[in-house]
């Protein structure tokens, strides 16, 4: 069985988030999917308008094929701001290594 690398997992999660966010236009949304199957360390989820693939390790262990799952996406402004600040500080350190 193939294992997904961290980069593959991040790509899958980003793909899921992008897919779901294009379906919604509010700060928080829960979308219902059924688990169609598990393959190559991933879960294939079928929704009303989409089929998405996410790492199996993000699915609760008790879930099986045919189960219904809710995928909830919400924005986190405080975390976004914290990460932006951290990224700017790191970039400033890289671009201005001798500045105190």
Buried (B, 14 or more C-beta within 10 A) or exposed (E): EEEBEEEBBEEBEEEBBEBBEEEEEEEEBEBEBEBBEBEEBBBBBEBEEBEBBBBBEBBEEEBEEEEEBEBEBEEEEEEEEEEEEEEEEEEEEEEEEEEE
